[in-house]
């Protein structure tokens, strides 16, 4: 708990993982919904491109947090 209150540990990467899975679930439901309403290829295309785009966006966010972690390790070296 001390790590969270004094910002020694980052809470946001854990939250981002949950948000990522919720986004993927939304993309999947939306794509399947589009497939059932007569736009099969648009729904399939949306699932594939939406999944890839979401992954890339969330990876960019995680990279920022990893950079912070690596810089902290470098700064702590004697």
N, CA, C and O atoms as CSV, one atom per row, in Angstrom:
chain,resi,resn,atom,element,x,y,z
A,1,UNK,N,N,0.817,-1.187,0.000
A,1,UNK,CA,C,0.000,0.000,0.000
A,1,UNK,C,C,0.868,1.262,0.000
A,1,UNK,O,O,0.524,2.263,-0.627
A,2,UNK,N,N,1.982,1.198,0.703
A,2,UNK,CA,C,2.888,2.347,0.764
A,2,UNK,C,C,3.404,2.697,-0.634
A,2,UNK,O,O,3.539,3.873,-0.975
A,3,UNK,N,N,3.691,1.670,-1.439
A,3,UNK,CA,C,4.190,1.906,-2.796
A,3,UNK,C,C,3.211,2.704,-3.638
A,3,UNK,O,O,3.611,3.548,-4.439
A,4,UNK,N,N,1.932,2.435,-3.453
A,4,UNK,CA,C,0.917,3.134,-4.239
A,4,UNK,C,C,0.756,4.577,-3.766
A,4,UNK,O,O,0.634,5.490,-4.583
A,5,UNK,N,N,0.755,4.786,-2.433
A,5,UNK,CA,C,0.559,6.136,-1.906
A,5,UNK,C,C,1.732,7.067,-2.194
A,5,UNK,O,O,1.544,8.275,-2.337
A,6,UNK,N,N,2.936,6.516,-2.279
A,6,UNK,CA,C,4.102,7.344,-2.536
A,6,UNK,C,C,4.602,7.223,-3.972
A,6,UNK,O,O,5.723,7.634,-4.270
A,7,UNK,N,N,3.793,6.668,-4.858
A,7,UNK,CA,C,4.066,6.546,-6.287
A,7,UNK,C,C,5.344,5.768,-6.587
A,7,UNK,O,O,6.016,6.041,-7.582
A,8,UNK,N,N,5.685,4.803,-5.737
A,8,UNK,CA,C,6.809,3.920,-6.034
A,8,UNK,C,C,6.383,2.824,-7.005
A,8,UNK,O,O,7.211,2.303,-7.752
A,9,UNK,N,N,5.128,2.478,-7.000
A,9,UNK,CA,C,4.581,1.498,-7.935
A,9,UNK,C,C,3.463,2.174,-8.723
A,9,UNK,O,O,2.695,2.968,-8.178
A,10,UNK,N,N,3.384,1.859,-9.979
A,10,UNK,CA,C,2.366,2.455,-10.840
A,10,UNK,C,C,1.112,1.584,-10.854
A,10,UNK,O,O,1.185,0.371,-11.051
A,11,UNK,N,N,-0.006,2.205,-10.648
A,11,UNK,CA,C,-1.297,1.520,-10.640
A,11,UNK,C,C,-1.919,1.506,-12.039
A,11,UNK,O,O,-2.664,0.589,-12.386
A,12,UNK,N,N,-1.612,2.516,-12.825
A,12,UNK,CA,C,-2.241,2.684,-14.134
A,12,UNK,C,C,-1.999,1.514,-15.097
A,12,UNK,O,O,-2.932,1.137,-15.806
A,13,UNK,N,N,-0.788,0.912,-15.163
A,13,UNK,CA,C,-0.630,-0.224,-16.093
A,13,UNK,C,C,-1.589,-1.374,-15.812
A,13,UNK,O,O,-2.017,-2.058,-16.741
A,14,UNK,N,N,-1.927,-1.595,-14.564
A,14,UNK,CA,C,-2.884,-2.658,-14.238
A,14,UNK,C,C,-4.290,-2.276,-14.713
A,14,UNK,O,O,-5.038,-3.124,-15.198
A,15,UNK,N,N,-4.635,-1.018,-14.573
A,15,UNK,CA,C,-5.938,-0.545,-15.023
A,15,UNK,C,C,-6.009,-0.570,-16.543
A,15,UNK,O,O,-7.043,-0.918,-17.114
A,16,UNK,N,N,-4.910,-0.201,-17.198
A,16,UNK,CA,C,-4.876,-0.178,-18.658
A,16,UNK,C,C,-5.110,-1.574,-19.230
A,16,UNK,O,O,-5.759,-1.718,-20.266
A,17,UNK,N,N,-4.586,-2.598,-18.566
A,17,UNK,CA,C,-4.804,-3.967,-19.032
A,17,UNK,C,C,-6.289,-4.315,-19.015
A,17,UNK,O,O,-6.801,-4.912,-19.962
A,18,UNK,N,N,-6.971,-3.945,-17.951
A,18,UNK,CA,C,-8.412,-4.216,-17.864
A,18,UNK,C,C,-9.180,-3.430,-18.927
A,18,UNK,O,O,-10.102,-3.964,-19.544
A,19,UNK,N,N,-8.813,-2.189,-19.140
A,19,UNK,CA,C,-9.486,-1.360,-20.153
A,19,UNK,C,C,-9.242,-1.927,-21.552
A,19,UNK,O,O,-10.131,-1.899,-22.402
A,20,UNK,N,N,-8.033,-2.439,-21.784
A,20,UNK,CA,C,-7.711,-3.060,-23.076
A,20,UNK,C,C,-8.658,-4.234,-23.356
A,20,UNK,O,O,-9.208,-4.339,-24.452
A,21,UNK,N,N,-8.846,-5.106,-22.375
A,21,UNK,CA,C,-9.718,-6.259,-22.582
A,21,UNK,C,C,-11.170,-5.833,-22.768
A,21,UNK,O,O,-11.903,-6.449,-23.543
A,22,UNK,N,N,-11.588,-4.791,-22.069
A,22,UNK,CA,C,-12.949,-4.289,-22.268
A,22,UNK,C,C,-13.131,-3.711,-23.673
A,22,UNK,O,O,-14.179,-3.888,-24.294
A,23,UNK,N,N,-12.105,-3.021,-24.166
A,23,UNK,CA,C,-12.161,-2.488,-25.537
A,23,UNK,C,C,-12.242,-3.620,-26.557
A,23,UNK,O,O,-13.024,-3.557,-27.506
A,24,UNK,N,N,-11.430,-4.653,-26.356
A,24,UNK,CA,C,-11.489,-5.790,-27.273
A,24,UNK,C,C,-12.859,-6.464,-27.244
A,24,UNK,O,O,-13.375,-6.881,-28.281
A,25,UNK,N,N,-13.436,-6.566,-26.062
A,25,UNK,CA,C,-14.772,-7.151,-25.953
A,25,UNK,C,C,-15.793,-6.296,-26.703
A,25,UNK,O,O,-16.662,-6.824,-27.396
A,26,UNK,N,N,-15.684,-4.978,-26.562
A,26,UNK,CA,C,-16.587,-4.078,-27.281
A,26,UNK,C,C,-16.427,-4.185,-28.792
A,26,UNK,O,O,-17.413,-4.171,-29.529
A,27,UNK,N,N,-15.183,-4.293,-29.252
A,27,UNK,CA,C,-14.930,-4.443,-30.689
A,27,UNK,C,C,-15.517,-5.755,-31.195
A,27,UNK,O,O,-16.122,-5.798,-32.266
A,28,UNK,N,N,-15.338,-6.816,-30.429
A,28,UNK,CA,C,-15.856,-8.122,-30.825
A,28,UNK,C,C,-17.386,-8.117,-30.881
A,28,UNK,O,O,-17.973,-8.617,-31.841
A,29,UNK,N,N,-18.022,-7.564,-29.874
A,29,UNK,CA,C,-19.492,-7.507,-29.844
A,29,UNK,C,C,-20.010,-6.636,-30.981
A,29,UNK,O,O,-20.978,-6.994,-31.652
A,30,UNK,N,N,-19.360,-5.485,-31.197
A,30,UNK,CA,C,-19.779,-4.614,-32.299
A,30,UNK,C,C,-19.600,-5.264,-33.655
A,30,UNK,O,O,-20.454,-5.135,-34.532
A,31,UNK,N,N,-18.480,-5.969,-33.831
A,31,UNK,CA,C,-18.236,-6.653,-35.105
A,31,UNK,C,C,-19.220,-7.778,-35.357
A,31,UNK,O,O,-19.719,-7.936,-36.471
A,32,UNK,N,N,-19.498,-8.554,-34.331
A,32,UNK,CA,C,-20.466,-9.649,-34.484
A,32,UNK,C,C,-21.862,-9.085,-34.728
A,32,UNK,O,O,-22.634,-9.634,-35.514
A,33,UNK,N,N,-22.180,-7.982,-34.047
A,33,UNK,CA,C,-23.468,-7.328,-34.286
A,33,UNK,C,C,-23.595,-6.852,-35.723
A,33,UNK,O,O,-24.651,-7.004,-36.336
A,34,UNK,N,N,-22.534,-6.280,-36.264
A,34,UNK,CA,C,-22.556,-5.832,-37.661
A,34,UNK,C,C,-22.698,-7.018,-38.608
A,34,UNK,O,O,-23.364,-6.923,-39.639
A,35,UNK,N,N,-22.068,-8.133,-38.252
A,35,UNK,CA,C,-22.177,-9.330,-39.101
A,35,UNK,C,C,-23.617,-9.838,-39.167
A,35,UNK,O,O,-24.072,-10.282,-40.221
A,36,UNK,N,N,-24.329,-9.773,-38.051
A,36,UNK,CA,C,-25.699,-10.280,-38.021
A,36,UNK,C,C,-26.693,-9.332,-38.685
A,36,UNK,O,O,-27.786,-9.753,-39.063
A,37,UNK,N,N,-26.333,-8.070,-38.829
A,37,UNK,CA,C,-27.248,-7.111,-39.441
A,37,UNK,C,C,-26.923,-6.865,-40.908
A,37,UNK,O,O,-27.179,-5.780,-41.431
A,38,UNK,N,N,-26.365,-7.863,-41.564
A,38,UNK,CA,C,-26.209,-7.819,-43.006
A,38,UNK,C,C,-24.902,-7.241,-43.511
A,38,UNK,O,O,-24.703,-7.164,-44.723
A,39,UNK,N,N,-24.018,-6.838,-42.641
A,39,UNK,CA,C,-22.735,-6.287,-43.081
A,39,UNK,C,C,-21.617,-7.203,-42.593
A,39,UNK,O,O,-20.796,-6.819,-41.759
A,40,UNK,N,N,-21.605,-8.418,-43.129
A,40,UNK,CA,C,-20.684,-9.441,-42.647
A,40,UNK,C,C,-19.228,-9.024,-42.795
A,40,UNK,O,O,-18.459,-9.082,-41.835
A,41,UNK,N,N,-18.851,-8.604,-43.999
A,41,UNK,CA,C,-17.445,-8.270,-44.229
A,41,UNK,C,C,-17.021,-6.999,-43.497
A,41,UNK,O,O,-15.871,-6.885,-43.073
A,42,UNK,N,N,-17.920,-6.062,-43.347
A,42,UNK,CA,C,-17.604,-4.851,-42.580
A,42,UNK,C,C,-17.384,-5.207,-41.106
A,42,UNK,O,O,-16.489,-4.658,-40.463
A,43,UNK,N,N,-18.185,-6.110,-40.579
A,43,UNK,CA,C,-18.005,-6.554,-39.196
A,43,UNK,C,C,-16.707,-7.315,-38.999
A,43,UNK,O,O,-16.007,-7.107,-38.008
A,44,UNK,N,N,-16.382,-8.193,-39.936
A,44,UNK,CA,C,-15.133,-8.949,-39.871
A,44,UNK,C,C,-13.932,-8.019,-39.994
A,44,UNK,O,O,-12.952,-8.148,-39.261
A,45,UNK,N,N,-14.021,-7.092,-40.919
A,45,UNK,CA,C,-12.961,-6.096,-41.111
A,45,UNK,C,C,-12.801,-5.235,-39.867
A,45,UNK,O,O,-11.680,-4.899,-39.484
A,46,UNK,N,N,-13.903,-4.878,-39.240
A,46,UNK,CA,C,-13.875,-4.080,-38.021
A,46,UNK,C,C,-13.242,-4.822,-36.858
A,46,UNK,O,O,-12.502,-4.233,-36.069
A,47,UNK,N,N,-13.528,-6.104,-36.750
A,47,UNK,CA,C,-12.928,-6.904,-35.683
A,47,UNK,C,C,-11.419,-6.997,-35.866
A,47,UNK,O,O,-10.663,-6.817,-34.911
A,48,UNK,N,N,-10.984,-7.274,-37.078
A,48,UNK,CA,C,-9.545,-7.440,-37.331
A,48,UNK,C,C,-8.807,-6.121,-37.171
A,48,UNK,O,O,-7.845,-6.039,-36.406
A,49,UNK,N,N,-9.244,-5.088,-37.882
A,49,UNK,CA,C,-8.553,-3.798,-37.796
A,49,UNK,C,C,-8.713,-3.144,-36.431
A,49,UNK,O,O,-7.776,-2.530,-35.920
A,50,UNK,N,N,-9.877,-3.272,-35.850
A,50,UNK,CA,C,-10.097,-2.707,-34.519
A,50,UNK,C,C,-9.223,-3.365,-33.475
A,50,UNK,O,O,-8.684,-2.687,-32.600
A,51,UNK,N,N,-9.075,-4.678,-33.554
A,51,UNK,CA,C,-8.211,-5.396,-32.618
A,51,UNK,C,C,-6.752,-4.994,-32.752
A,51,UNK,O,O,-6.063,-4.787,-31.754
A,52,UNK,N,N,-6.286,-4.885,-33.984
A,52,UNK,CA,C,-4.887,-4.498,-34.211
A,52,UNK,C,C,-4.651,-3.057,-33.774
A,52,UNK,O,O,-3.666,-2.774,-33.092
A,53,UNK,N,N,-5.537,-2.148,-34.154
A,53,UNK,CA,C,-5.378,-0.740,-33.794
A,53,UNK,C,C,-5.403,-0.542,-32.279
A,53,UNK,O,O,-4.611,0.225,-31.731
A,54,UNK,N,N,-6.320,-1.240,-31.610
A,54,UNK,CA,C,-6.410,-1.141,-30.157
A,54,UNK,C,C,-5.144,-1.659,-29.502
A,54,UNK,O,O,-4.647,-1.058,-28.549
A,55,UNK,N,N,-4.620,-2.761,-29.997
A,55,UNK,CA,C,-3.392,-3.322,-29.427
A,55,UNK,C,C,-2.226,-2.344,-29.572
A,55,UNK,O,O,-1.472,-2.127,-28.623
A,56,UNK,N,N,-2.082,-1.765,-30.745
A,56,UNK,CA,C,-0.986,-0.819,-30.984
A,56,UNK,C,C,-1.119,0.396,-30.076
A,56,UNK,O,O,-0.129,0.838,-29.492
A,57,UNK,N,N,-2.301,0.931,-29.950
A,57,UNK,CA,C,-2.512,2.108,-29.095
A,57,UNK,C,C,-2.187,1.814,-27.634
A,57,UNK,O,O,-1.508,2.607,-26.981
A,58,UNK,N,N,-2.655,0.704,-27.125
A,58,UNK,CA,C,-2.397,0.377,-25.731
A,58,UNK,C,C,-0.933,0.010,-25.501
A,58,UNK,O,O,-0.403,0.263,-24.419
A,59,UNK,N,N,-0.271,-0.579,-26.489
A,59,UNK,CA,C,1.159,-0.852,-26.357
A,59,UNK,C,C,1.946,0.441,-26.260
A,59,UNK,O,O,2.919,0.511,-25.510
A,60,UNK,N,N,1.550,1.463,-27.000
A,60,UNK,CA,C,2.236,2.756,-26.919
A,60,UNK,C,C,2.108,3.355,-25.522
A,60,UNK,O,O,3.059,3.944,-25.008
A,61,UNK,N,N,0.954,3.209,-24.917
A,61,UNK,CA,C,0.753,3.724,-23.566
A,61,UNK,C,C,1.628,2.947,-22.578
A,61,UNK,O,O,2.267,3.542,-21.710
A,62,UNK,N,N,1.655,1.634,-22.710
A,62,UNK,CA,C,2.453,0.806,-21.807
A,62,UNK,C,C,3.941,1.096,-21.969
A,62,UNK,O,O,4.686,1.043,-20.990
A,63,UNK,N,N,4.386,1.400,-23.180
A,63,UNK,CA,C,5.795,1.735,-23.408
A,63,UNK,C,C,6.195,2.943,-22.571
A,63,UNK,O,O,7.297,2.976,-22.024
A,64,UNK,N,N,5.332,3.917,-22.465
A,64,UNK,CA,C,5.639,5.100,-21.654
A,64,UNK,C,C,5.859,4.707,-20.191
A,64,UNK,O,O,6.762,5.234,-19.540
A,65,UNK,N,N,5.055,3.801,-19.676
A,65,UNK,CA,C,5.218,3.372,-18.297
A,65,UNK,C,C,6.462,2.500,-18.125
A,65,UNK,O,O,7.137,2.582,-17.099
A,66,UNK,N,N,6.765,1.678,-19.106
A,66,UNK,CA,C,7.983,0.860,-19.035
A,66,UNK,C,C,9.221,1.743,-19.062
A,66,UNK,O,O,10.187,1.481,-18.345
A,67,UNK,N,N,9.200,2.790,-19.886
A,67,UNK,CA,C,10.334,3.709,-19.914
A,67,UNK,C,C,10.551,4.339,-18.546
A,67,UNK,O,O,11.690,4.478,-18.101
A,68,UNK,N,N,9.484,4.715,-17.887
A,68,UNK,CA,C,9.585,5.275,-16.548
A,68,UNK,C,C,10.207,4.259,-15.589
A,68,UNK,O,O,11.055,4.613,-14.770
A,69,UNK,N,N,9.792,3.012,-15.691
A,69,UNK,CA,C,10.327,1.952,-14.828
A,69,UNK,C,C,11.821,1.747,-15.077
A,69,UNK,O,O,12.598,1.622,-14.130
A,70,UNK,N,N,12.223,1.712,-16.343
A,70,UNK,CA,C,13.636,1.512,-16.667
A,70,UNK,C,C,14.485,2.699,-16.228
A,70,UNK,O,O,15.605,2.515,-15.752
A,71,UNK,N,N,13.971,3.904,-16.382
A,71,UNK,CA,C,14.704,5.083,-15.925
A,71,UNK,C,C,14.868,5.089,-14.408
A,71,UNK,O,O,15.902,5.513,-13.890
A,72,UNK,N,N,13.860,4.625,-13.710
A,72,UNK,CA,C,13.953,4.536,-12.249
A,72,UNK,C,C,15.055,3.547,-11.851
A,72,UNK,O,O,15.822,3.818,-10.927
A,73,UNK,N,N,15.139,2.398,-12.544
A,73,UNK,CA,C,16.179,1.425,-12.253
A,73,UNK,C,C,17.568,1.996,-12.539
A,73,UNK,O,O,18.506,1.758,-11.777
A,74,UNK,N,N,17.700,2.741,-13.624
A,74,UNK,CA,C,18.987,3.339,-13.964
A,74,UNK,C,C,19.382,4.371,-12.904
A,74,UNK,O,O,20.546,4.453,-12.514
A,75,UNK,N,N,18.416,5.147,-12.447
A,75,UNK,CA,C,18.700,6.173,-11.452
A,75,UNK,C,C,19.086,5.582,-10.100
A,75,UNK,O,O,19.842,6.197,-9.348
A,76,UNK,N,N,18.572,4.389,-9.787
A,76,UNK,CA,C,18.868,3.753,-8.505
A,76,UNK,C,C,20.197,3.035,-8.481
A,76,UNK,O,O,20.653,2.639,-7.409
A,77,UNK,N,N,20.842,2.849,-9.635
A,77,UNK,CA,C,22.132,2.171,-9.672
A,77,UNK,C,C,23.183,3.037,-8.979
A,77,UNK,O,O,23.193,4.258,-9.136
A,78,UNK,N,N,24.068,2.395,-8.211
A,78,UNK,CA,C,25.113,3.181,-7.524
A,78,UNK,C,C,26.192,3.701,-8.442
A,78,UNK,O,O,27.119,4.371,-7.988
